[in-house]
Amino acid sequence: MDMLFFDSRQTLVRMVISAAVVYVCIVLLHKVSGKRSTSQLNNFDWVVTVMIGSIGASTIILKNVPIIEGMASIITLLTLQYLVTKYASISPEFASTILSEPRVVFYQGQFLPDAMREERLTRQEIECAMRSEGINDYEEVAAVIFESDAKLTVVPKRDKGDRVDEQGNLKPSDTLKTLM
């Protein structure tokens, strides 16, 4: 009960200095590593971000984790993230292994229950995404896609002239063709 509010001045100073150094290092390392480390997170990026937060907190709070060791761990994680994402950008097979694929969960006025169940999405979540885009009628939506970063993308229907081929058949939009 003695250390509930205050341990010692030395511990407090160490934590303040550690917090400042770790903060500056993480900000600088994220600046160097690029937008990917702080962009919309997919599963892989999220795991790296959580690990960096945990290492940063341990470095600040735990006496037995020196700043250099904490920063070396964070640099290692950011380097691995860079290498994995670089390789994923040139290898579609590798990318599909580590990243989740986008999934159509609503198409041409119909909710797709199997896709929704597998992605654990509710009708309300999909309707919320539609409303967020200013769409209030299912007929205005070509598709809703659950993206690899867990965002719902609403693809509005195109004008009739852009949606129908020469035979009068409905064409999917270019961004949906790869998901069909």
N, C-alpha and C positions, 0 to 999 in steps of 0.2 A: 504494500500500500504506500510505501515511502516514495516510490518513483511514479506514482499515478499522474501527477501534473508536471513534475520537473525532476530530472535526473541530476544533471550538473551543468554548469556553465560550459565546460569543455565539450560535453556531448552536444549541447545546443549549437555551439559555434561550428563543430564538425559537421553537423547536419545542414546548417545554413550554407556553409561553404560547399559541401558536397552537392546540395540541391542546385546551387548556382552554377557550378562547374558542369554537372550532368545536364542541366537545362541547356546551357550554351552549346555543349557538345552535341546533344541530340538535334537541336535546331540546325547547327552547321552541317552535321552529317546528313540530315534529311535534305538540306539545300543541295549538297553535293550529289546525293543519290538520285535526285530528280523528282518529278511530280508523281511518279508511280507510287512512291512510299507514302504519300498523303492523299492520293486521289480516291475516287469511289472505290471502296474495297471489295474485292472478291474474297473467297474463302482463304486463299493462300496469303494475300496481303494482310488480311485481318489477323491471321495467326502470327505473322511477323510483327505486326503492330502491338499485339497483346504481349508478346515475348519481350519486345523492347521496353514496354511500359513496366513489366515485371522486373527486368534487369535494372532499369533506371531506379525504380523504387527500392530495390534491394541495395543498390550501390549507395543510395542516400541514407537509408535507415540502418542497415546492418554494419556494425563496426568491422566485421571480418571480411568485407568485400571492398578492396581498395578501388579507388576511382579508375586507375589504369586498367584493372581487370574488367571492370564493368564496361568501360568504353571499348576495350578489345572485343568483348562479347557482342556489343551492339554493332561495331564495325563488321564483325564476322557475319552477323545476321543480315545486315544491309548488303554486304558483298554477295552472300548467297542468294538473296532476293534478286539482286541485279543479274547475277549469272543465270539463275533459273528463268527469269522473265525474258532475258536476252535469248536464251535457247528456245523458249516457248514461242518467241516471235518468229523464229526461223524454222521451227519444227511443229507443224500442225498436230502430229501424233502425240508429241510430248505435251503440247498445250492442252489437248483434250484429256490427257491423263491428270494434269494438275488443276485445271480450271473446269468449273461446271459449265455445261452448255446452256445457252438460252432456250427457253421453252415456251411455245405458244399455249396460252391458257384460256383464250377466248378468240373465236374466229367466226367471222361473218354472222354475227348476231347470236352465236351459241357459246355458252360456257362449256369448257371441256373438262368434265368431272374427273376423268382418270388423271389427266395432267395436273389438275388442281389438287387432287388428293395426294399424288406423289410429291408435289412441291409444298404441300401443307398450306395451301392458300384458301381463303374463304371468298365467297361471292362478294361480301362487303368490301374486302380489300381491293378487289378488281374494280368494283364500282367506284370506290374512293379515288383510284387512279384516273378513272374516266372523268369524274367530276373535277379533279385537279387540273385536267386539261380543258375544262369548260365544255365537256361533252355530257349531255343529259339524255341522249337517246342511243340505245344499242345500235340502231340502224346507221349511225354516223361512224361506227368503229369497224375498221377492217380486221384488226386483231389487237390483242393485248399480249405482250411478251414479258415473261419473267426472266430478266437478264441475269448474267453470271455474277453481277454485283448486287443481286437481290432487289433491284429496282424494277418497277413495273413500267414498261413503255407502252403507251397507247398509240397505235398507228391508225390515224383517221382514214376513212374511205376517200378515194380520189374522186374527182369529177367523173361522171359517167363516161364521157368521151375518152378519158385516160384509163378507165377500168375495163373496157371491153375490147376484145380483139376483133379482127376482120369478120370472123364467123359469129360474132355476138356473144362469145363465151367470156365469162368474168376472169380477168387476169389478176393473180396476186401481185402485190407491190414487189419491187426489186429486192427490198430488204427482207421480205418474207420468203422468197423463193428458196433460200438456203435452209430455212427451218422446216419446209414442207416435205 
